[in-house]
Amino acid sequence: MRPAGVKGTAPLVSFILLAMRLLGKLPLPVLQGAGRRLGRLIFRLDRRHREIALNNLRFVFGDQWSSAEIDRMAEGVFQGMGQLPLEVCWSLAVHPRNWKKFFKISGLEHYRRAMAEGNGVLCLTAHVGTWELLPIVGAMTELPLHVVYRPLDAPILDEVVGRVRRRFGARLIPKKKSVFKINRVLRNGECIAILLDQNVDWYEGVFVDFMGHRACTSKGLATLSILSRAPVVPVFLVREGGGFHAYFEPPLYPLVSGDRVRDLEDNTQRYNQAIEAFVRRHPDQWFWVHQRWKTRPYHPIPVRPGP
């Protein structure tokens, strides 16, 4: 069923997807080269997001890298952003028999061990590398993948992105009022993928460390893991060696002490550490244009005693 905002626009959505498939017939290196050039152009023209990326990089690496190094890294981030939509186009045209030529998978045994326990699996991922191509990894490994997502503000674009993700077998769960559907998926022994590297408001998250600074992080994944006893398996897909490499990390089992606040913080901290370790390995492939540290901890102002 299509979203209400897309009714009557099916021809436009079909035309966009057709154009993407035609563009995707170009060789992957050609598309990636064009994407890097596009990213460099956006880096020069998009002042707002360029400043966000530069400020974030200074915030994290300002005492380790020179200004020139930070500038080069920020431009590299934009080059990666320019490549991603063209890589998605390529994914629509590449034949499944050629997937193994372009995709390498490591650590799949971690996922299989976690899935064998029968509580389902929560896959932790982030806006690192080519996260939009993760459904291909799911199809390659016959992984029953469900993706929790926030619908895009533009209905036509949301429908296009949704069709691309569903093409490879991923089933989409809108983030709003998703708890019942997620629990049902886990009870069926299937997999839920959740991105956990974006800022949230203080009432939606907990403040834990990320890249050396306190970051308000959604407590939803920790809550789901604690209640369902489902293990969390970090999985990331990055550009590597002219193709793509998917890494499945060892499962993180829920820590349960009985102190609800402490459990949410401790488990969420472990998730942030898994993401951080990967971002530090591939700093040019993370989404630095997001205001990750926007929500700050509340520090009350001391009140001077009256007379």
C-alpha positions in Angstrom: 0.0 0.0 0.0 1.4 3.4 -1.0 1.5 6.3 1.4 -1.4 8.8 1.0 0.9 11.5 -0.2 2.1 9.4 -3.1 -1.3 8.7 -4.6 -1.5 9.9 -8.2 2.3 10.2 -8.5 3.0 6.6 -9.4 4.1 7.5 -13.0 6.6 10.0 -11.6 8.0 7.4 -9.1 8.3 4.8 -11.9 10.1 7.3 -14.2 12.6 8.2 -11.5 13.3 4.5 -10.8 13.7 3.9 -14.6 16.2 6.8 -14.8 18.1 5.4 -11.9 18.3 1.9 -13.5 19.5 3.4 -16.8 22.2 5.4 -15.0 23.1 2.4 -12.9 24.2 0.5 -16.1 27.4 2.5 -16.1 30.4 0.7 -14.6 30.8 1.1 -10.8 34.2 2.9 -11.0 32.7 5.5 -13.5 29.8 6.2 -11.2 32.0 6.4 -8.1 34.4 8.8 -9.9 31.4 11.0 -10.9 30.1 10.9 -7.3 33.4 12.1 -6.0 33.4 15.0 -8.4 29.8 15.8 -7.4 30.8 15.7 -3.7 33.6 18.1 -4.2 31.2 20.5 -6.0 28.7 20.2 -3.2 31.4 20.8 -0.6 32.2 24.1 -2.2 28.6 25.2 -2.7 26.8 23.9 0.4 28.2 26.3 3.0 25.8 25.2 5.8 26.6 21.5 5.7 30.3 22.2 5.1 30.5 24.2 8.3 28.6 21.5 10.2 31.1 18.8 9.0 34.1 21.1 9.7 32.8 22.0 13.2 32.2 18.3 14.1 35.6 17.3 12.9 37.2 20.1 14.9 35.1 19.1 17.9 36.5 15.5 17.8 39.9 15.8 16.2 40.8 19.4 16.7 43.7 18.5 19.1 45.0 15.7 16.8 44.7 17.0 13.3 45.8 20.2 11.6 43.3 22.6 9.9 44.5 21.3 6.5 43.9 17.7 7.5 40.4 18.5 8.8 39.6 20.4 5.6 40.8 17.4 3.5 38.8 15.0 5.6 35.6 17.1 5.3 36.0 17.2 1.6 36.4 13.4 1.6 33.2 13.0 3.5 31.3 15.0 0.9 32.9 12.8 -1.8 31.5 9.8 -0.1 28.1 11.5 0.1 28.2 12.2 -3.6 29.0 8.5 -4.4 26.2 7.0 -2.4 23.2 7.9 -4.6 25.0 6.8 -7.7 26.0 3.5 -6.0 22.3 3.0 -5.2 21.5 3.5 -8.9 24.2 0.9 -9.7 22.7 -1.5 -7.2 19.4 -1.4 -9.2 21.2 -2.6 -12.4 23.7 -5.1 -11.1 22.7 -8.7 -11.5 22.5 -10.9 -8.3 25.0 -13.4 -9.9 27.6 -10.6 -9.7 27.0 -9.6 -6.1 29.9 -11.7 -4.8 32.2 -10.0 -7.3 31.6 -6.6 -5.5 30.6 -7.5 -1.9 32.7 -9.2 0.7 31.3 -10.4 4.0 33.2 -11.0 7.2 32.0 -12.3 10.6 28.7 -13.7 9.5 29.2 -16.5 12.0 28.5 -13.9 14.8 25.1 -13.2 13.3 24.3 -16.9 12.9 25.4 -17.7 16.4 23.1 -15.0 17.8 20.2 -16.0 15.6 20.5 -19.7 16.7 19.5 -18.6 20.3 15.9 -18.1 19.1 15.2 -14.5 20.4 15.7 -12.8 17.1 18.5 -10.4 16.4 18.8 -6.6 16.6 21.3 -5.4 14.0 23.0 -2.2 15.1 24.2 -0.1 12.2 25.0 3.6 11.4 25.3 6.1 8.6 28.8 4.7 7.7 29.9 3.9 4.2 27.1 2.6 2.0 24.4 1.7 4.5 21.7 2.0 1.9 23.1 -1.2 0.2 22.8 -3.3 3.4 19.6 -4.9 2.0 21.8 -6.6 -0.7 23.9 -8.1 2.1 20.7 -9.3 3.7 19.7 -10.9 0.4 23.1 -12.5 -0.1 23.0 -14.1 3.3 19.3 -15.0 3.3 18.9 -12.8 6.3 15.2 -12.0 7.1 15.9 -8.3 7.4 13.4 -5.7 8.7 14.5 -2.0 8.8 13.2 0.6 11.2 13.2 4.0 9.5 11.8 7.5 9.7 9.8 8.3 6.6 11.3 11.2 4.5 9.5 14.5 4.4 9.1 14.4 0.6 6.5 11.7 -0.1 7.7 11.0 -3.6 11.3 10.6 -2.5 10.2 8.4 0.4 8.4 6.1 -2.0 11.4 5.9 -4.3 13.8 5.0 -1.4 11.2 2.6 0.0 11.0 0.7 -3.3 14.8 0.5 -3.6 15.1 -1.0 -0.1 12.2 -3.4 -0.6 13.6 -4.6 -4.0 16.2 -6.7 -2.2 13.8 -8.2 0.3 14.0 -5.8 3.2 10.7 -5.1 5.0 10.3 -1.6 6.3 8.9 -0.6 9.7 8.1 3.1 10.2 9.7 4.3 13.4 6.4 5.8 14.8 4.4 3.3 16.9 6.8 0.5 15.8 7.2 -1.4 19.1 4.4 -4.0 18.5 5.7 -4.8 15.0 9.3 -5.1 16.3 8.3 -7.4 19.1 6.4 -9.6 16.6 9.4 -9.8 14.3 11.7 -10.8 17.2 9.3 -13.4 18.4 9.4 -14.9 14.9 13.2 -15.2 15.2 13.9 -12.6 12.6 16.2 -9.6 12.3 15.6 -5.9 12.9 18.2 -3.3 11.7 18.3 0.0 13.6 20.5 3.1 12.9 21.7 4.6 16.2 24.1 7.4 15.3 21.8 10.4 15.2 21.0 13.0 17.8 17.7 12.8 19.7 15.9 15.1 22.1 16.7 14.6 25.8 13.4 12.9 26.5 14.1 10.2 23.8 17.6 9.3 24.8 20.4 9.0 27.4 23.6 10.9 27.5 26.6 8.6 26.9 30.0 9.0 25.4 30.6 9.1 21.7 33.9 10.1 20.1 35.0 11.6 23.4 31.9 13.8 24.1 28.6 13.2 25.7 25.9 12.6 23.0 22.2 12.1 23.5 21.5 8.7 22.0 18.2 6.9 21.5 17.4 4.5 24.3 15.1 2.5 22.1 17.6 -0.2 21.1 18.7 -0.9 24.7 15.0 -1.0 25.7 14.2 -3.6 23.0 17.2 -5.7 23.8 16.6 -5.8 27.6 12.9 -6.6 27.2 13.2 -9.2 24.5 16.7 -10.6 25.5 17.6 -10.3 21.8 21.3 -9.9 21.2 22.6 -6.8 19.3 24.9 -7.6 16.4 26.8 -4.5 15.0 27.0 -4.6 11.2 28.5 -2.0 8.9 29.0 -1.8 5.1 31.9 0.3 3.8 33.7 1.0 0.5 36.9 -1.1 0.4 39.1 -2.3 -2.4 37.0 -1.1 -5.3 33.9 -2.7 -3.9 32.1 -3.1 -0.6 32.9 -5.0 2.6 30.2 -5.9 5.2 31.5 -6.5 8.7 29.4 -8.4 11.3 30.8 -7.8 14.8 30.4 -10.2 17.8 27.0 -10.0 19.5 26.4 -7.7 22.4 24.1 -9.4 25.0 21.9 -7.2 27.2 23.3 -6.2 30.6 20.5 -6.4 33.1 21.2 -5.3 36.7 17.7 -4.3 37.7 18.5 -0.6 37.8 16.6 0.6 34.7 18.4 3.9 34.2 21.8 2.3 34.6 21.0 -0.6 32.3 19.8 1.8 29.6 23.0 3.9 29.9 25.4 0.9 30.1 24.0 -0.9 27.1 23.7 2.3 25.0 27.3 3.1 25.8 28.4 -0.3 24.4 26.5 0.4 21.2 28.1 3.8 20.8 31.5 2.2 21.4 30.9 -0.2 18.6 29.9 2.6 16.2 32.8 4.8 17.3 35.4 2.0 16.7 34.2 1.7 13.1 34.0 5.5 12.6 37.6 5.8 13.7 38.6 3.1 11.3 36.8 4.9 8.4 36.4 8.5 9.5 35.9 9.7 5.9 32.9 7.4 5.5 30.8 8.6 8.4 27.9 11.2 8.1 29.7 14.2 9.7 27.1 16.6 8.3 24.6 15.6 11.0 24.6 17.7 14.2 25.3 14.7 16.4 26.0 16.7 19.6 23.2 19.2 19.2 21.3 18.2 22.4 23.4 19.0 25.4 23.1 17.8 29.0 21.2 20.1 31.3 23.3 21.9 33.8 21.2 24.1 36.2 22.6 27.6 36.9 23.4 28.0 40.6 21.1 30.5 42.3 22.9 33.0 44.5 21.4 33.0 48.0 19.2 36.0 48.9 19.9 38.3 51.8 
